[in-house]
């Protein structure tokens, strides 16, 4: 994990590469991507949990034959 000096260098490189006006758009896109990923992850988790629940079994009544 980068330390303090590395984060400053990374931030400076991002500002130089994208400029001040593009950074909010870039962050918005990254935020949307993370949000979409988390939504998909939660959906898959919910589907798996639903699939693991026991299904109700219909009871059948049989009448004795004579």
N, CA, C and O atoms as a GROMACS GRO file, in nm:
protein
  264
    1UNK      N    1   0.085  -0.117   0.000
    1UNK     CA    2   0.000   0.000   0.000
    1UNK      C    3   0.090   0.123   0.000
    1UNK      O    4   0.183   0.133   0.080
    2UNK      N    5   0.063   0.217  -0.090
    2UNK     CA    6   0.146   0.338  -0.096
    2UNK      C    7   0.136   0.421   0.031
    2UNK      O    8   0.031   0.428   0.095
    3UNK      N    9   0.249   0.484   0.067
    3UNK     CA   10   0.253   0.572   0.183
    3UNK      C   11   0.213   0.714   0.143
    3UNK      O   12   0.162   0.736   0.033
    4UNK      N   13   0.236   0.810   0.232
    4UNK     CA   14   0.195   0.948   0.209
    4UNK      C   15   0.262   1.012   0.088
    4UNK      O   16   0.195   1.075   0.006
    5UNK      N   17   0.393   0.995   0.075
    5UNK     CA   18   0.466   1.057  -0.036
    5UNK      C   19   0.423   0.996  -0.170
    5UNK      O   20   0.414   1.067  -0.270
    6UNK      N   21   0.396   0.867  -0.171
    6UNK     CA   22   0.354   0.802  -0.295
    6UNK      C   23   0.216   0.852  -0.338
    6UNK      O   24   0.192   0.872  -0.457
    7UNK      N   25   0.125   0.872  -0.241
    7UNK     CA   26  -0.009   0.923  -0.275
    7UNK      C   27  -0.002   1.064  -0.333
    7UNK      O   28  -0.075   1.096  -0.426
    8UNK      N   29   0.086   1.146  -0.279
    8UNK     CA   30   0.102   1.282  -0.332
    8UNK      C   31   0.154   1.276  -0.475
    8UNK      O   32   0.106   1.349  -0.561
    9UNK      N   33   0.250   1.188  -0.500
    9UNK     CA   34   0.304   1.174  -0.636
    9UNK      C   35   0.196   1.123  -0.732
    9UNK      O   36   0.186   1.172  -0.845
   10UNK      N   37   0.117   1.027  -0.689
   10UNK     CA   38   0.009   0.974  -0.773
   10UNK      C   39  -0.093   1.083  -0.803
   10UNK      O   40  -0.137   1.097  -0.917
   11UNK      N   41  -0.131   1.160  -0.701
   11UNK     CA   42  -0.228   1.269  -0.719
   11UNK      C   43  -0.174   1.374  -0.816
   11UNK      O   44  -0.247   1.422  -0.902
   12UNK      N   45  -0.047   1.409  -0.803
   12UNK     CA   46   0.015   1.505  -0.893
   12UNK      C   47   0.016   1.452  -1.037
   12UNK      O   48  -0.011   1.528  -1.130
   13UNK      N   49   0.046   1.325  -1.055
   13UNK     CA   50   0.047   1.266  -1.189
   13UNK      C   51  -0.093   1.268  -1.250
   13UNK      O   52  -0.107   1.295  -1.369
   14UNK      N   53  -0.196   1.240  -1.170
   14UNK     CA   54  -0.334   1.242  -1.220
   14UNK      C   55  -0.372   1.382  -1.263
   14UNK      O   56  -0.434   1.400  -1.368
   15UNK      N   57  -0.337   1.482  -1.183
   15UNK     CA   58  -0.370   1.621  -1.217
   15UNK      C   59  -0.298   1.661  -1.346
   15UNK      O   60  -0.357   1.728  -1.431
   16UNK      N   61  -0.174   1.622  -1.361
   16UNK     CA   62  -0.100   1.657  -1.482
   16UNK      C   63  -0.156   1.585  -1.605
   16UNK      O   64  -0.162   1.644  -1.713
   17UNK      N   65  -0.196   1.460  -1.590
   17UNK     CA   66  -0.245   1.384  -1.704
   17UNK      C   67  -0.385   1.428  -1.747
   17UNK      O   68  -0.412   1.441  -1.866
   18UNK      N   69  -0.473   1.449  -1.652
   18UNK     CA   70  -0.613   1.474  -1.686
   18UNK      C   71  -0.654   1.620  -1.676
   18UNK      O   72  -0.755   1.658  -1.735
   19UNK      N   73  -0.581   1.702  -1.606
   19UNK     CA   74  -0.617   1.842  -1.591
   19UNK      C   75  -0.726   1.859  -1.486
   19UNK      O   76  -0.793   1.763  -1.447
   20UNK      N   77  -0.743   1.982  -1.441
   20UNK     CA   78  -0.838   2.011  -1.335
   20UNK      C   79  -0.983   1.990  -1.373
   20UNK      O   80  -1.064   1.954  -1.288
   21UNK      N   81  -1.018   2.012  -1.499
   21UNK     CA   82  -1.158   2.001  -1.541
   21UNK      C   83  -1.202   1.857  -1.561
   21UNK      O   84  -1.319   1.825  -1.545
   22UNK      N   85  -1.110   1.770  -1.595
   22UNK     CA   86  -1.146   1.630  -1.623
   22UNK      C   87  -1.154   1.545  -1.497
   22UNK      O   88  -1.217   1.439  -1.498
   23UNK      N   89  -1.092   1.588  -1.389
   23UNK     CA   90  -1.089   1.506  -1.267
   23UNK      C   91  -1.228   1.480  -1.211
   23UNK      O   92  -1.257   1.366  -1.176
   24UNK      N   93  -1.318   1.581  -1.200
   24UNK     CA   94  -1.453   1.549  -1.149
   24UNK      C   95  -1.527   1.448  -1.237
   24UNK      O   96  -1.598   1.362  -1.185
   25UNK      N   97  -1.511   1.458  -1.368
   25UNK     CA   98  -1.574   1.362  -1.459
   25UNK      C   99  -1.515   1.223  -1.438
   25UNK      O  100  -1.588   1.123  -1.438
   26UNK      N  101  -1.385   1.217  -1.420
   26UNK     CA  102  -1.317   1.090  -1.396
   26UNK      C  103  -1.366   1.027  -1.265
   26UNK      O  104  -1.395   0.907  -1.261
   27UNK      N  105  -1.374   1.106  -1.160
   27UNK     CA  106  -1.421   1.055  -1.031
   27UNK      C  107  -1.566   1.010  -1.038
   27UNK      O  108  -1.605   0.911  -0.976
   28UNK      N  109  -1.647   1.084  -1.113
   28UNK     CA  110  -1.788   1.046  -1.129
   28UNK      C  111  -1.798   0.911  -1.199
   28UNK      O  112  -1.877   0.826  -1.159
   29UNK      N  113  -1.719   0.892  -1.303
   29UNK     CA  114  -1.718   0.764  -1.374
   29UNK      C  115  -1.670   0.650  -1.286
   29UNK      O  116  -1.727   0.540  -1.290
   30UNK      N  117  -1.567   0.674  -1.207
   30UNK     CA  118  -1.517   0.571  -1.116
   30UNK      C  119  -1.622   0.538  -1.011
   30UNK      O  120  -1.643   0.421  -0.979
   31UNK      N  121  -1.688   0.641  -0.958
   31UNK     CA  122  -1.792   0.619  -0.858
   31UNK      C  123  -1.908   0.538  -0.914
   31UNK      O  124  -1.960   0.449  -0.846
   32UNK      N  125  -1.947   0.568  -1.038
   32UNK     CA  126  -2.056   0.493  -1.102
   32UNK      C  127  -2.015   0.348  -1.123
   32UNK      O  128  -2.095   0.256  -1.103
   33UNK      N  129  -1.892   0.327  -1.164
   33UNK     CA  130  -1.843   0.191  -1.185
   33UNK      C  131  -1.842   0.110  -1.056
   33UNK      O  132  -1.881  -0.006  -1.054
   34UNK      N  133  -1.796   0.173  -0.947
   34UNK     CA  134  -1.793   0.104  -0.817
   34UNK      C  135  -1.935   0.075  -0.771
   34UNK      O  136  -1.962  -0.033  -0.718
   35UNK      N  137  -2.026   0.171  -0.789
   35UNK     CA  138  -2.166   0.152  -0.749
   35UNK      C  139  -2.230   0.038  -0.828
   35UNK      O  140  -2.299  -0.046  -0.771
   36UNK      N  141  -2.207   0.034  -0.960
   36UNK     CA  142  -2.262  -0.074  -1.043
   36UNK      C  143  -2.205  -0.209  -1.001
   36UNK      O  144  -2.277  -0.309  -0.996
   37UNK      N  145  -2.075  -0.212  -0.971
   37UNK     CA  146  -2.012  -0.336  -0.927
   37UNK      C  147  -2.075  -0.385  -0.796
   37UNK      O  148  -2.106  -0.503  -0.783
   38UNK      N  149  -2.093  -0.294  -0.701
   38UNK     CA  150  -2.152  -0.333  -0.572
   38UNK      C  151  -2.296  -0.378  -0.588
   38UNK      O  152  -2.339  -0.472  -0.521
   39UNK      N  153  -2.372  -0.313  -0.677
   39UNK     CA  154  -2.510  -0.356  -0.703
   39UNK      C  155  -2.513  -0.497  -0.760
   39UNK      O  156  -2.595  -0.580  -0.719
   40UNK      N  157  -2.424  -0.525  -0.855
   40UNK     CA  158  -2.418  -0.658  -0.915
   40UNK      C  159  -2.376  -0.762  -0.812
   40UNK      O  160  -2.430  -0.873  -0.809
   41UNK      N  161  -2.279  -0.727  -0.728
   41UNK     CA  162  -2.233  -0.818  -0.622
   41UNK      C  163  -2.346  -0.850  -0.526
   41UNK      O  164  -2.365  -0.966  -0.488
   42UNK      N  165  -2.421  -0.748  -0.485
   42UNK     CA  166  -2.533  -0.770  -0.393
   42UNK      C  167  -2.642  -0.855  -0.457
   42UNK      O  168  -2.704  -0.937  -0.390
   43UNK      N  169  -2.666  -0.834  -0.587
   43UNK     CA  170  -2.767  -0.912  -0.658
   43UNK      C  171  -2.728  -1.060  -0.664
   43UNK      O  172  -2.812  -1.147  -0.641
   44UNK      N  173  -2.603  -1.087  -0.693
   44UNK     CA  174  -2.556  -1.226  -0.698
   44UNK      C  175  -2.563  -1.289  -0.560
   44UNK      O  176  -2.604  -1.404  -0.546
   45UNK      N  177  -2.525  -1.214  -0.457
   45UNK     CA  178  -2.531  -1.265  -0.320
   45UNK      C  179  -2.675  -1.298  -0.282
   45UNK      O  180  -2.700  -1.401  -0.220
   46UNK      N  181  -2.769  -1.211  -0.320
   46UNK     CA  182  -2.910  -1.235  -0.289
   46UNK      C  183  -2.960  -1.359  -0.362
   46UNK      O  184  -3.032  -1.441  -0.305
   47UNK      N  185  -2.922  -1.374  -0.490
   47UNK     CA  186  -2.963  -1.492  -0.568
   47UNK      C  187  -2.910  -1.620  -0.505
   47UNK      O  188  -2.981  -1.721  -0.499
   48UNK      N  189  -2.786  -1.618  -0.459
   48UNK     CA  190  -2.727  -1.737  -0.397
   48UNK      C  191  -2.799  -1.769  -0.267
   48UNK      O  192  -2.829  -1.886  -0.240
   49UNK      N  193  -2.827  -1.667  -0.186
   49UNK     CA  194  -2.897  -1.690  -0.060
   49UNK      C  195  -3.038  -1.743  -0.084
   49UNK      O  196  -3.084  -1.831  -0.011
   50UNK      N  197  -3.106  -1.691  -0.186
   50UNK     CA  198  -3.240  -1.739  -0.218
   50UNK      C  199  -3.235  -1.885  -0.266
   50UNK      O  200  -3.324  -1.963  -0.234
   51UNK      N  201  -3.132  -1.920  -0.340
   51UNK     CA  202  -3.118  -2.056  -0.391
   51UNK      C  203  -3.087  -2.157  -0.282
   51UNK      O  204  -3.114  -2.276  -0.298
   52UNK      N  205  -3.030  -2.111  -0.171
   52UNK     CA  206  -2.993  -2.202  -0.063
   52UNK      C  207  -3.108  -2.225   0.036
   52UNK      O  208  -3.100  -2.315   0.119
   53UNK      N  209  -3.213  -2.144   0.027
   53UNK     CA  210  -3.326  -2.164   0.117
   53UNK      C  211  -3.400  -2.291   0.078
   53UNK      O  212  -3.416  -2.319  -0.041
   54UNK      N  213  -3.446  -2.368   0.177
   54UNK     CA  214  -3.520  -2.490   0.142
   54UNK      C  215  -3.654  -2.455   0.079
   54UNK      O  216  -3.724  -2.363   0.122
   55UNK      N  217  -3.688  -2.530  -0.021
   55UNK     CA  218  -3.814  -2.508  -0.091
   55UNK      C  219  -3.924  -2.584  -0.018
   55UNK      O  220  -3.901  -2.695   0.029
   56UNK      N  221  -4.045  -2.526  -0.008
   56UNK     CA  222  -4.154  -2.597   0.058
   56UNK      C  223  -4.197  -2.717  -0.026
   56UNK      O  224  -4.208  -2.709  -0.148
   57UNK      N  225  -4.221  -2.827   0.042
   57UNK     CA  226  -4.262  -2.950  -0.026
   57UNK      C  227  -4.412  -2.963  -0.011
   57UNK      O  228  -4.466  -2.955   0.099
   58UNK      N  229  -4.480  -2.984  -0.122
   58UNK     CA  230  -4.625  -3.001  -0.119
   58UNK      C  231  -4.657  -3.139  -0.063
   58UNK      O  232  -4.600  -3.240  -0.106
   59UNK      N  233  -4.746  -3.142   0.033
   59UNK     CA  234  -4.785  -3.270   0.093
   59UNK      C  235  -4.890  -3.336   0.005
   59UNK      O  236  -4.983  -3.271  -0.042
   60UNK      N  237  -4.873  -3.465  -0.015
   60UNK     CA  238  -4.972  -3.540  -0.094
   60UNK      C  239  -5.048  -3.632   0.000
   60UNK      O  240  -4.989  -3.698   0.086
   61UNK      N  241  -5.175  -3.635  -0.016
   61UNK     CA  242  -5.259  -3.720   0.067
   61UNK      C  243  -5.300  -3.840  -0.017
   61UNK      O  244  -5.356  -3.825  -0.126
   62UNK      N  245  -5.271  -3.956   0.034
   62UNK     CA  246  -5.310  -4.078  -0.037
   62UNK      C  247  -5.424  -4.144   0.039
   62UNK      O  248  -5.424  -4.150   0.162
   63UNK      N  249  -5.518  -4.190  -0.035
   63UNK     CA  250  -5.630  -4.262   0.027
   63UNK      C  251  -5.605  -4.411   0.012
   63UNK      O  252  -5.563  -4.458  -0.094
   64UNK      N  253  -5.630  -4.485   0.116
   64UNK     CA  254  -5.606  -4.629   0.107
   64UNK      C  255  -5.705  -4.693   0.009
   64UNK      O  256  -5.824  -4.662   0.010
   65UNK      N  257  -5.656  -4.781  -0.072
   65UNK     CA  258  -5.744  -4.850  -0.168
   65UNK      C  259  -5.789  -4.983  -0.106
   65UNK      O  260  -5.712  -5.051  -0.038
   66UNK      N  261  -5.912  -5.016  -0.133
   66UNK     CA  262  -5.969  -5.138  -0.074
   66UNK      C  263  -5.971  -5.248  -0.177
   66UNK      O  264  -6.015  -5.359  -0.147
   0.00000   0.00000   0.00000
